[in-house]
Amino acid sequence: MVSPRTFTASVAAVLLLATSARAQTPAPEPEVVTFEQAVQRAITANLTVERAATAVLGAEALLAQARAAYRPTANGTAVVTMLDGERGFSGNVVQPRTQLTLGGSVDVPVLAASQWAARAQAADQVAIARINVDDIRRQVGVAAAQAYLAVITAKRQVEVNERARDTAKAQFDYAAARREGGVGSRLNEERAAQELAVNEELVERSRLAVLLGQEALGRLLVADRAVDVADPPALDVPAAEGETWWTARTDIKLFDARIDAQTRVVNDSARDWIPSVTASFRPQYITPSGLFAPSGTWQALLSSSIPLWDSGQRAALRGRRRADLELFKVDRRDAEVSAKSEVRIARVTIGAEARALDRSREASTHAAEVLRITDVAFRAGATTNIELVDAQRRARDAESAVTLSEDRARQARLALLVALGRFPG
């Protein structure tokens, strides 16, 4: 018989082995996508777009309700009446003890101005919901593009830090060999070891940044694993905008659609004072029939509701609608001004970042040459490794500056395409 202690130890050993096996299972390799594939997959599969698409279905359902409001309706009724006894006089039955009444009604709106207006207004909301989906696709596409560029920059930084680490490792090996040979000092070796440790830390952090960036990109693409990037995109800059380029932006289209819809609502306010007219047909069948109630009857009705006085409620509602319309117009003008400003800023930024990138690359070239000369001087005994370590750090920082400048230049070109409404295409 197995003792409880032995059984517990066996279970613990099995769990430990299972945990160790899971920990040793390699993570799936990241999927590699191009820039265009990443953007298209994001705007197609992202759950934010899917949520916005459900709003279109809701708007279409409201449109169907608005249409049903002015279409014919039919209803049926069935009533069984039971009394404690039949009613009558002189041997005639006026009300049987048990009686079944079958009835129905067909109502047809003849004049329903408010309902007709509501149908057109609901159709406007469907169009607005569809444009909103397009705008959300644009936002998701931009987010995917930025995540893609972030991974490119992170991978470029890994290369920079790995080169700096390799340089520091070579200097450490050289310092250690000199000390072992009796011509170097422990101080030089410790300085080299410190610089190597710093660069190894930077390598680990930059690699983590790549992994996190790949996970973020995979999340935007609704992938079950991390997604890696291929080559950097071209992001060609257009030469000119055109006269009314801002009307191509989905956010401007959304404002225009809201203004048109609200203008219709304001203009339709006059229909709130128009009478409504409804025609009804109501057949009825009673069995068994009574003395004064025939078995089959019908009624035809023509009813009208005329608004006479509402204490100013309709006028106040129309005023509120006009205020909303003016607010939409103000937001539309603000969006247009902002769009034009974004384009101007993006073009200025592109030029400035291009010049800054040239200077960064020039500085990096000089820093690399300084490092080479300092290394030669140190090996010749003309300087100490203090100057060498400083040169290594400056060369690494200069390369990192180039990486950041390249990213800012790409982001500036992307910002211009977004501001012009040309991204995603």
C-alpha positions in Angstrom: 0.0 0.0 0.0 1.3 3.4 -1.0 1.6 5.8 1.9 0.1 9.3 1.6 3.5 10.9 1.8 4.8 8.8 -1.1 1.7 9.5 -3.2 2.1 13.2 -2.6 5.7 13.2 -3.5 4.9 11.2 -6.7 2.2 13.8 -7.7 4.6 16.6 -7.0 7.3 15.0 -9.2 4.8 14.5 -12.1 3.7 18.1 -11.9 7.3 19.3 -11.8 8.1 17.3 -14.9 5.0 18.6 -16.7 5.9 22.2 -15.8 9.5 21.7 -16.9 8.3 20.3 -20.2 6.0 23.2 -20.8 8.7 25.6 -19.9 11.1 23.9 -22.4 8.5 24.0 -25.2 9.8 26.6 -27.7 7.5 29.5 -28.5 6.1 29.5 -32.1 8.2 31.4 -34.6 6.7 34.8 -35.4 4.9 35.1 -38.7 6.5 37.5 -41.1 4.3 40.0 -43.0 5.0 42.9 -45.3 3.8 46.4 -44.5 0.9 46.2 -46.9 -0.2 42.8 -45.6 -0.1 44.1 -42.0 -2.3 47.1 -42.8 -4.8 45.1 -44.8 -5.1 42.3 -42.2 -5.6 44.8 -39.5 -8.4 46.7 -41.1 -10.0 43.4 -42.1 -9.7 41.3 -39.0 -9.3 43.8 -36.1 -12.1 43.4 -33.5 -12.6 47.2 -33.2 -13.7 47.2 -36.9 -15.9 44.3 -36.2 -17.6 46.1 -33.3 -18.2 49.2 -35.6 -19.7 46.9 -38.2 -22.3 45.7 -35.8 -23.4 49.3 -35.4 -24.3 49.3 -39.1 -26.6 46.3 -38.4 -28.2 48.2 -35.5 -28.8 51.3 -37.8 -30.3 49.1 -40.5 -32.7 47.5 -37.9 -33.8 51.0 -36.8 -34.4 51.8 -40.5 -36.6 48.7 -40.8 -38.6 49.9 -37.7 -39.0 53.3 -39.2 -40.3 51.8 -42.5 -42.8 49.6 -40.6 -44.3 52.6 -38.8 -46.1 53.8 -42.0 -46.9 50.4 -43.5 -50.2 48.5 -43.1 -50.6 46.5 -39.9 -53.1 43.6 -39.2 -54.1 42.1 -35.9 -56.5 39.4 -34.8 -58.4 38.8 -31.6 -60.3 35.9 -30.1 -62.5 36.3 -27.0 -64.5 33.6 -25.2 -67.2 35.1 -22.9 -68.8 32.8 -20.3 -71.8 34.0 -18.1 -73.5 32.3 -15.2 -76.5 32.0 -17.5 -77.9 33.2 -20.7 -79.6 36.6 -20.9 -82.9 37.2 -22.7 -86.7 37.9 -22.5 -89.9 36.5 -23.9 -88.1 33.4 -24.9 -85.5 35.3 -27.0 -81.8 34.9 -26.2 -80.0 38.3 -26.1 -76.7 37.0 -24.7 -75.8 33.3 -24.9 -74.1 31.8 -21.8 -70.9 31.0 -23.8 -70.0 33.1 -26.8 -66.9 33.2 -29.1 -66.0 36.5 -30.6 -63.4 36.6 -33.5 -62.2 40.0 -34.6 -59.5 41.6 -36.6 -58.2 45.0 -37.7 -56.3 46.3 -40.6 -54.8 49.8 -40.2 -53.3 51.7 -43.1 -51.6 55.1 -42.5 -52.9 57.4 -45.2 -51.0 60.5 -44.1 -48.0 60.0 -41.8 -45.6 62.8 -42.5 -43.5 62.3 -39.3 -43.1 58.6 -39.9 -42.0 59.3 -43.5 -39.4 61.8 -42.2 -38.2 59.2 -39.6 -37.6 56.7 -42.4 -35.4 59.1 -44.3 -33.6 60.1 -41.1 -32.9 56.4 -40.2 -31.5 55.9 -43.7 -29.1 58.8 -43.0 -28.0 57.0 -39.8 -27.2 53.9 -41.8 -25.0 55.9 -44.1 -23.3 57.5 -41.1 -22.6 54.2 -39.5 -21.0 52.9 -42.7 -18.7 55.9 -43.0 -17.8 55.5 -39.3 -16.7 52.0 -40.1 -14.4 53.3 -42.8 -13.0 55.9 -40.4 -12.3 53.2 -37.8 -10.6 51.1 -40.5 -8.4 54.1 -41.2 -7.5 54.5 -37.5 -6.8 50.7 -37.1 -4.7 50.8 -40.3 -2.7 53.7 -38.9 -2.2 51.9 -35.6 -0.9 48.8 -37.5 1.4 50.9 -39.6 2.9 52.6 -36.5 3.3 49.2 -34.8 5.0 47.9 -37.9 7.5 50.8 -37.9 8.1 50.4 -34.2 9.2 46.8 -34.7 11.6 48.0 -37.5 13.1 50.6 -35.2 13.4 48.1 -32.3 15.2 45.5 -34.5 17.5 48.2 -35.8 18.3 49.2 -32.2 19.2 45.6 -31.4 21.7 45.6 -34.3 23.3 48.8 -32.9 23.5 47.4 -29.4 24.9 44.1 -30.5 27.6 45.9 -32.5 28.5 47.9 -29.4 28.5 44.8 -27.3 30.8 43.0 -29.7 33.2 46.0 -29.7 33.1 46.1 -25.9 33.7 42.3 -25.8 36.8 42.7 -28.1 38.2 45.5 -25.9 37.6 43.4 -22.7 39.3 40.4 -24.2 42.2 42.6 -25.2 42.5 44.2 -21.7 42.3 40.7 -20.1 45.0 39.3 -22.3 47.3 42.3 -21.6 46.8 41.9 -17.9 47.5 38.2 -18.0 50.6 39.0 -20.1 51.8 41.4 -17.4 51.6 44.5 -19.5 48.1 45.7 -18.7 46.3 46.7 -15.5 43.3 45.5 -13.6 41.8 48.9 -13.8 41.7 48.8 -17.6 40.2 45.4 -17.5 37.5 46.4 -15.0 36.6 49.4 -17.1 36.3 47.2 -20.1 34.2 44.7 -18.2 31.9 47.4 -17.0 31.3 48.7 -20.5 30.7 45.2 -21.7 28.0 44.6 -19.0 26.3 47.9 -19.9 26.1 46.9 -23.5 24.9 43.4 -22.7 22.1 44.9 -20.7 21.1 47.2 -23.6 21.1 44.2 -25.9 18.6 42.3 -23.6 16.4 45.3 -23.2 16.3 46.0 -27.0 15.5 42.4 -27.7 12.6 42.6 -25.3 11.4 45.7 -27.0 11.4 43.7 -30.3 9.4 40.9 -28.7 6.8 43.3 -27.2 6.5 45.1 -30.5 5.9 41.9 -32.4 3.2 40.9 -29.8 1.6 44.3 -30.2 1.5 44.0 -34.0 0.1 40.5 -33.7 -2.6 41.8 -31.4 -3.6 44.4 -33.9 -3.7 41.7 -36.6 -5.7 39.3 -34.4 -3.0 36.7 -34.7 -2.5 33.8 -32.3 1.2 34.6 -32.1 3.7 37.4 -32.5 4.1 38.9 -35.9 7.4 40.0 -37.3 8.1 42.6 -40.1 9.7 42.3 -43.4 11.4 45.2 -45.2 10.7 48.9 -44.4 7.9 50.4 -46.5 8.6 53.1 -49.1 6.0 55.6 -48.0 6.3 57.8 -51.1 5.5 61.4 -50.4 3.0 63.0 -52.9 4.1 66.2 -54.6 0.8 68.1 -54.3 -2.5 67.9 -52.4 -5.1 69.1 -54.8 -7.8 71.8 -54.3 -10.2 69.9 -52.1 -8.0 67.1 -50.9 -9.5 67.2 -47.4 -12.8 65.8 -48.6 -11.1 62.4 -49.1 -10.5 62.1 -45.4 -13.0 59.7 -43.7 -13.3 61.9 -40.7 -14.3 64.9 -42.9 -16.8 62.6 -44.8 -18.2 61.6 -41.4 -18.7 65.3 -40.4 -20.3 66.1 -43.8 -22.7 63.1 -43.4 -23.7 64.2 -39.9 -24.3 67.7 -41.1 -26.5 66.5 -44.0 -28.4 64.2 -41.7 -29.0 66.9 -39.1 -30.1 69.4 -41.8 -32.7 66.9 -42.8 -33.9 66.6 -39.2 -34.2 70.4 -38.9 -36.1 70.7 -42.2 -38.4 67.8 -41.2 -39.4 69.6 -38.0 -42.2 71.3 -39.9 -43.8 67.9 -40.4 -44.5 67.6 -36.7 -47.4 70.1 -37.3 -49.0 68.0 -40.1 -52.1 66.0 -39.2 -51.9 62.2 -39.4 -54.6 60.2 -41.0 -55.2 56.4 -40.6 -57.8 54.2 -42.4 -58.9 51.1 -40.5 -61.1 48.0 -41.4 -62.4 45.9 -38.5 -64.4 42.7 -39.2 -66.0 40.7 -36.4 -67.6 37.3 -36.2 -69.7 36.1 -33.1 -71.0 32.6 -32.5 -73.6 31.9 -31.3 -75.1 35.2 -32.1 -77.4 37.1 -29.9 -80.7 38.8 -30.6 -79.2 42.2 -31.1 -75.8 41.1 -32.3 -75.5 39.5 -35.8 -72.9 36.9 -36.3 -70.9 38.8 -38.8 -70.2 42.6 -38.8 -67.5 45.0 -39.9 -66.5 48.6 -39.5 -64.5 51.0 -41.7 -62.9 54.0 -39.9 -61.0 57.0 -41.1 -59.4 58.8 -38.2 -57.2 61.9 -38.0 -55.1 63.4 -35.3 -54.5 67.1 -35.6 -51.9 68.8 -33.4 -53.3 72.1 -32.1 -51.3 73.3 -29.1 -48.4 71.7 -27.3 -47.2 74.6 -25.1 -44.1 75.2 -27.3 -42.6 71.7 -27.1 -42.3 71.3 -30.9 -40.7 74.8 -31.3 -38.2 74.0 -28.5 -37.4 70.7 -30.2 -36.7 72.4 -33.5 -34.5 75.0 -31.7 -32.5 72.2 -30.1 -32.1 70.5 -33.5 -30.8 73.7 -35.0 -28.3 74.1 -32.2 -27.0 70.6 -32.8 -26.7 71.4 -36.5 -24.6 74.5 -35.8 -22.4 72.5 -33.5 -21.8 69.9 -36.2 -20.8 72.7 -38.6 -18.4 74.2 -36.1 -16.8 70.7 -35.6 -16.6 70.3 -39.3 -14.8 73.6 -39.8 -12.4 72.7 -36.9 -11.7 69.3 -38.5 -10.9 71.0 -41.8 -8.6 73.6 -40.2 -6.8 70.8 -38.3 -6.4 68.7 -41.4 -4.8 71.5 -43.3 -2.5 72.3 -40.3 -1.6 68.6 -40.1 -0.5 68.6 -43.7 1.6 71.7 -43.4 3.2 70.4 -40.2 3.9 67.0 -41.8 5.6 68.5 -44.9 7.8 70.8 -42.7 8.6 67.8 -40.4 9.6 65.7 -43.4 12.1 68.2 -44.6 13.4 68.8 -41.1 13.7 65.1 -40.3 15.5 64.4 -43.6 18.1 67.1 -42.8 18.4 65.8 -39.2 18.9 62.3 -40.5 21.7 63.4 -42.7 23.4 65.1 -39.8 22.9 62.1 -37.6 24.5 59.8 -40.1 27.4 62.2 -40.5 27.8 62.4 -36.7 27.7 58.6 -36.6 30.4 58.3 -39.2 32.6 60.7 -37.3 32.0 58.9 -34.1 32.9 55.6 -35.7 36.1 57.1 -37.0 37.0 58.6 -33.6 36.5 55.1 -32.1 38.8 53.5 -34.6 41.5 56.1 -34.1 41.2 55.9 -30.3 41.4 52.1 -30.4 44.6 52.3 -32.5 46.1 54.9 -30.1 45.2 52.8 -27.1 46.8 49.7 -28.5 49.9 51.8 -29.3 49.9 53.0 -25.7 49.3 56.6 -26.7 46.1 56.9 -24.6 44.2 55.2 -21.7 41.1 53.2 -22.0 39.1 56.0 -20.4 39.2 57.7 -23.8 38.4 54.4 -25.5 35.4 53.7 -23.3 34.1 57.2 -23.9 34.6 56.8 -27.7 32.7 53.5 -27.6 29.7 55.1 -25.8 29.7 58.1 -28.2 29.7 55.8 -31.2 26.9 53.7 -29.8 24.8 56.7 -28.9 25.4 58.2 -32.4 24.2 55.0 -34.1 21.2 55.0 -31.8 20.5 58.6 -32.8 20.6 57.5 -36.5 18.0 54.7 -35.7 15.7 57.2 -34.0 16.1 59.7 -36.8 15.2 57.1 -39.4 12.1 56.2 -37.4 11.0 59.8 -37.1 11.6 60.3 -40.9 9.3 57.3 -41.6 6.7 58.4 -39.1 6.7 61.9 -40.7 6.0 60.5 -44.2 3.3 58.3 -42.7 1.7 61.3 -40.9 1.5 63.2 -44.2 -0.2 60.3 -46.0 -2.7 60.0 -43.1 -3.3 63.8 -43.1 -4.0 63.8 -46.8 -6.5 60.9 -46.4 -4.4 58.7 -48.7 -3.6 56.1 -46.0 -4.7 53.4 -45.9 -5.2 53.4 -49.7 
